[in-house]
Amino acid sequence: MLQQGLIEETDGGDLRVLKRDYVYTTLDPDIIDQMSVSLHDHATTLDHNLNEERKSPTRFEGMADNARISSRSARTFMQLIETRGMEFLNEMDGWLSAHETDENKTTSDREVRMGVGIYLIHDDY
């Protein structure tokens, strides 16, 4: 409870309650924030693509999966995604940084948020 910031120890050695309401989770709040951003971004892309009245082309959304992978190959695939996925994300981050607007220059173009996400699919049956 001390580590969670729910109570504190006073100079006299007593404990004082700081928060009465607490929902236990082992998840880091930053992880929860990142999960919500990822889910929002994927859902927004799907919503855009399904909207028949959209004003712009569909956005890339795809996946590669196979339900018949051996557990040995699964470990190899996980390592491959860790390496190649990070390489791809670093390359995309470099491209995005190179095309970022200069905050000191005024431009008539409006700014947009762009990016790409990669995640591992892994179901145990």
Secondary structure, 3 states (H helix, E strand, C coil): CCCCCCEEECCCCCEEECCCCCCCCCCCHHHHHHHHHHHHHHHHHHHHHHCCCCCCCCCCCCCCCCCCCCHHHHHHHHHHHHHHHHHHHHHHHHHHHHCCCCCCCCCCCCCCCCCCCCCCCCCCC
